[in-house]
Amino acid sequence: ANLFTKIVYSFTFPIFRQGLKRALQVSDVYGVTTDCQSGLLASALDAKWDEEKRKRNPKLVFCFFKMFGVTYACLGIGLLLINTVTMATFPLLIGKIVKSFQMNSSEGNMHVLCYSLALGSFILLKTVGFHSYMFGIERLFIRTQIAFNGLIYRKCLALGTSSSSEVASGKVITLLTKDVNGL
């Protein structure tokens, strides 16, 4: 592996060393962040669902909008701003760079260097912004999935013995594994 790879993945070395010395325990693995805890997310979704059930035509989608809509909107607005700024400046900077290479250009090499640095900075800004957006979307997806699975799990536990015998356990497992991923 090259030097860059070693630097980027250096945070994984301690756990690999530990795994070579002995079998890994649950305490060796990183803990769950507080905003991704199943109990908290399921309780919040359950409360929103109880609120929604009081309405005439309840829909679970509205509960998710109430819980995660602001976060999703902020991520989208951030990506929109970054893309708008970078896409508006790319043609201008490239035009300035191309113009400076004309025969009778009065701009010096310092201007070309500044334009090139600005172009590189905007490319870096766009890349970091997009990756931050994707990280936020993945976290939002995971939180949504945790909340939904927690709600289904709670509702299944609340079922009585007579109704639980009517529903095959395979259907519940399919719902939790396959159908929730299709959201």
WOBELHU-V275908 format. One record per residue. N is the residue number from 1. RES is the residue in one small letter. SS is DSSP state (~ for helix, > for strand, _ for the rest). OMEGA is omega in radians with two decimals (NA if undefined). Layout:
n->{N	N}
res->{RES	RES}
ss->{SS	SS}
omega->{OMEGA	OMEGA}
This chain:
n->{1	2	3	4	5	6	7	8	9	10	11	12	13	14	15	16	17	18	19	20	21	22	23	24	25	26	27	28	29	30	31	32	33	34	35	36	37	38	39	40	41	42	43	44	45	46	47	48	49	50	51	52	53	54	55	56	57	58	59	60	61	62	63	64	65	66	67	68	69	70	71	72	73	74	75	76	77	78	79	80	81	82	83	84	85	86	87	88	89	90	91	92	93	94	95	96	97	98	99	100	101	102	103	104	105	106	107	108	109	110	111	112	113	114	115	116	117	118	119	120	121	122	123	124	125	126	127	128	129	130	131	132	133	134	135	136	137	138	139	140	141	142	143	144	145	146	147	148	149	150	151	152	153	154	155	156	157	158	159	160	161	162	163	164	165	166	167	168	169	170	171	172	173	174	175	176	177	178	179	180	181	182	183}
res->{a	n	l	f	t	k	i	v	y	s	f	t	f	p	i	f	r	q	g	l	k	r	a	l	q	v	s	d	v	y	g	v	t	t	d	c	q	s	g	l	l	a	s	a	l	d	a	k	w	d	e	e	k	r	k	r	n	p	k	l	v	f	c	f	f	k	m	f	g	v	t	y	a	c	l	g	i	g	l	l	l	i	n	t	v	t	m	a	t	f	p	l	l	i	g	k	i	v	k	s	f	q	m	n	s	s	e	g	n	m	h	v	l	c	y	s	l	a	l	g	s	f	i	l	l	k	t	v	g	f	h	s	y	m	f	g	i	e	r	l	f	i	r	t	q	i	a	f	n	g	l	i	y	r	k	c	l	a	l	g	t	s	s	s	s	e	v	a	s	g	k	v	i	t	l	l	t	k	d	v	n	g	l}
ss->{_	_	~	~	~	~	~	~	_	~	~	~	~	~	~	~	~	~	~	~	~	_	_	_	_	~	~	~	_	_	_	_	_	~	~	~	_	~	~	~	~	~	~	~	~	~	~	~	~	~	~	~	~	_	_	_	_	_	_	~	~	~	~	~	~	~	~	~	~	~	~	~	~	~	~	~	~	~	~	~	~	~	~	~	~	~	~	~	~	~	~	~	~	~	~	~	~	~	~	~	_	_	_	_	_	_	_	_	~	~	~	~	~	~	~	~	~	~	~	~	~	~	~	~	~	~	~	~	~	~	~	~	~	~	~	~	~	~	~	~	~	~	~	~	~	~	~	~	~	~	~	~	~	~	~	~	~	~	_	_	~	~	~	~	~	~	_	_	~	~	~	~	~	~	~	~	~	~	~	_	_	_	_}
omega->{-3.12	-3.06	-3.13	3.13	3.12	3.13	-3.07	-3.09	-3.09	3.14	-3.13	-3.06	-3.13	-3.11	3.07	3.09	3.12	3.13	3.08	-3.11	-3.09	3.10	-3.13	3.09	3.11	-3.13	3.13	-3.08	3.12	3.12	3.12	3.09	-3.05	-3.13	3.09	-3.14	-3.05	-3.10	-3.12	-3.12	3.13	3.10	3.13	3.12	3.10	3.11	3.11	-3.14	3.08	3.06	-3.08	-3.12	3.13	-3.14	-3.07	-3.10	-3.05	3.10	-3.12	-3.14	3.14	3.08	3.12	3.08	3.13	-3.11	-2.97	-3.06	-3.12	3.12	3.14	3.13	3.12	3.09	3.14	3.13	3.10	3.11	3.11	3.14	-3.13	3.14	-3.14	-3.12	-3.08	-3.13	3.10	-3.08	-3.13	-3.12	3.13	-3.13	3.11	3.08	3.11	3.14	3.14	-3.14	-3.11	3.11	3.09	-3.05	-3.03	3.13	-3.14	-3.13	-3.10	-3.14	-3.13	3.11	3.13	3.12	3.12	3.11	3.14	3.09	3.10	3.11	3.09	3.11	3.12	3.07	3.09	3.11	-3.14	-3.14	3.13	3.12	-3.14	3.13	3.06	3.09	-3.13	3.09	3.11	3.12	3.10	3.10	3.12	3.09	3.14	3.12	3.11	-3.13	3.12	-3.14	-3.11	3.10	3.10	3.12	3.11	3.14	3.12	-3.14	3.10	3.10	-3.12	3.12	3.08	-3.12	-3.13	-3.14	3.13	3.09	3.12	-3.11	3.12	-3.13	3.10	3.11	3.13	3.13	3.09	3.12	-3.10	-3.06	-3.01	-3.00	3.12	3.10	3.13	-3.14	NA}
